[in-house]
Amino acid sequence: MAIVSGKPGVDGLGEAVGVLREWQYDGAPMQLHPGDLGWFWRFGAQATAAAVRTWSRDGRILAVGLLDGPELLRLTIAPDVQRDEELAQRLVEDVTEPERGVLMEGKVYVEAPMGALVQDLLFEDGWSADEPWTPLRRDLTEPVEDPGVRIEVIGPEQAHVRTAVQRASFDRSTFTDEHWYAMAAGLPYADARCLVAYDDQGNAVAAVTVWSAGPGKPGLLEPMGVDREHRGHGYGKAITVAAAAALRELGSSSAIVCTPSSNVGAVATYTSAGFEQRPEIRDRRRDA
């Protein structure tokens, strides 16, 4: 049977999220996580469905991609077919030819698990390696220490607090209360939590959203931010420790996160919170 590519539509998002959950395991290369779809869901179910691509054979999904804009495809592949030649060849054709409706013409990027055959084929096709990213991981076998500040789990009544910290943490953030409600209504959020850290004066100073992929699987931090007015006081470490504790409560075996290697402050924050750096990864880039 040939490889079939498609868009799952809103009704098919549950299956895409389901296979992404199945494919997570400790020791896996950094890859697309159900939480990545969950965070994208802030734009609504329709927009999320429009951004998701699947590749199947004999009715089984073998690869899932998320278009994070028209120039970046974030792609992951079932663990047992990462070196499957037919699949890798089809993926390369689909991302290389704009008429296939995956990526636009010009400068584009593909994020795929390191070690997957598609990485090698794109390289042979003239794609170069982009800027390095650093994955980090914290094992959650043992109980997590107290973060040392007040932490609150955010529900609908405090959504405005969570979104305000996000906008105060990231210069180009467009995260609104409506986005939070859309995200919280998404399938992956059933296994997620938003946390906010407060200082001694009761100011909301840092926030994180954590995503479980189910018991015994790695959970994801996406995103984590500290209000730019309150940096340098250890709140990044505190909210990251709280995130690890929340994921452990949700049954996660480990907590994972990935950040540009150039963001040395973020790498230092995660390591201070007990996360260990893993080997750097790079997207594939095709220049215009």
Secondary structure, 3 states (H helix, E strand, C coil): CCCEEECCHHHHHHHHHHHHHHHCCCCCCCCCCHHHHHHHHHHCHHHHHHHEEEEEECCEEEEEEEECCCCEEEEEECHHHCCCHHHHHHHHHHHHCHHHCCCCCCCEEEECCCCCHHHHHHHHCCCEEEEEEEEEEEECCCCCCCCCCEEEECCHHHHHHHHHHHHHHCCCCCCCHHHHHHHHCCHHHHHEEEEEEECCCCCEEEEEEEECCCCCCEEEEEEEEECHHHCCCCHHHHHHHHHHHHHHHCCCCEEEEEEECCCHHHHHHHHHCCCEECCCEEEEEECC
